[in-house]
Amino acid sequence: MPRWKALPDELDPQVREFATQLRRLVDRSGLSVAALSDRTGYSRTSWERYLGGRLLAPKGAVVALAEVTGSNPVHLTTMWELAERAWSRSEQRHDMTMEAIRISQARAALGEFGAPPSASTTAAGTGAAAGAGTGGGGGAEAGSGSGGKAARRAAGAVAMPGIAGPAGVSPTIPPQPTAPDANRREGSGSRGPAAPRGGPAAPGGGKRRLTMFLAGIVGMVVVIAAVLFLTGNDDGGKKNQGAASASPSVGTGTGTDLPAGVKCAGAGCTGKDAEAMGCSGDLVTTAKTATVGATTLEVRYSRTCGAAWGRITGAARGDSVRITAGTTTERGDITATGDTIAYTPMVAVKDATGAKACATLASGRTGCTT
């Protein structure tokens, strides 16, 4: 049965080569993972992740492995630098993919509300109702004001049969039109007197058309404004998210668009443990490294969580590490005999350049990352 499991298929070729080289060194030394953990100061779980290709080993672990196995640390750190660049590129591609998924989900969620109703449709219905009301009112006037054939002709209106008068008044049945009136209605195909061809349009029709035209313009403006509001909401969300990551006082860090297992982001991560919040593992990189005596000092950064924390390895009891971002500082100490690693709680940062880690050894020696 082989000692090592197969490396993940999606692993970058340079990272795969580096992990394979680490396995060769461990096999050549004859050390078990537990013995390797004891001699290097890195936990057994961490070495299983490093050798399994699930996590890129930090530079301090690589140097410690070279010392334990008697290998040349210069050659090994050169391979580590190439793997570090490849790992960072893979993380960037992963982040871009996750960002595209979040944007698609947000747009799909906003699309469920639908576009606002067009004002032109409402205006058209109002215009139609107004037209019907105007026609009905005209018929009622004609029916209620029937005082005789001569009066109707003088007013230039023809009463329409079947039109009821006002409420509570019996319908008025007008007398039959004369032959010239009947001929005009048959020839024009309308209920009212035919207007001469080429003559001016009815006064009410022009006003209604103008009203409907203006209502249509207003409706288009409303629709365009709604589209701009919905599409502009994505950019506003990105800006707000960036602001929340940059300042600990902005945002709650409880967004529902975080990857599975991640429990905080931005300001919501400040003062919390990176591993407990799901910000470590595949989501973290070593942004800065410095050496203080025999101790390795690192700034660990998770872009997904928008947070950074400090770590020291190869340390001893009494050593401490602190991380600073703006006015926020977190600290971690080694208090137990035999412990060689210490972490600080997280601080919210916009990017890794906003964090600085410093170590203070029990001997009094200090050092910081640049």
ABEGO torsion letter per residue (X at the ends): XBABBBBBAABBAAAAAAAAAAAAAAAAAGBBAAAAAAAAGBBAAAAAAAAAGABBBBAAAAAAAAAAAGBBAAAAAAAAAAAAAAAAAAAAAAAAAAAAAAAAAAAAAAAAAEBBBBAAAAAAAAAAAAAAAAAAAAAAAAAAABAEAAAAAAAGBBBBBGBBBBBGBBBBBBBBBBAAAAAAAAAAGBABBBBBBGBBBBAAAAAAAAAAAAAAAAAAAAAAAAAAAAAAAAAAAAAAAAAAAABAABEAGABAABBBGBABBEAAABGBBAAAAGABEAABBBABBBBBEABBBBBBBBAAAGBBBBBBBGBBBGBBBBBBBEABBBBBBBABBGBABBBBBBBBBABAAABBBBBBBAAGBBBBBX
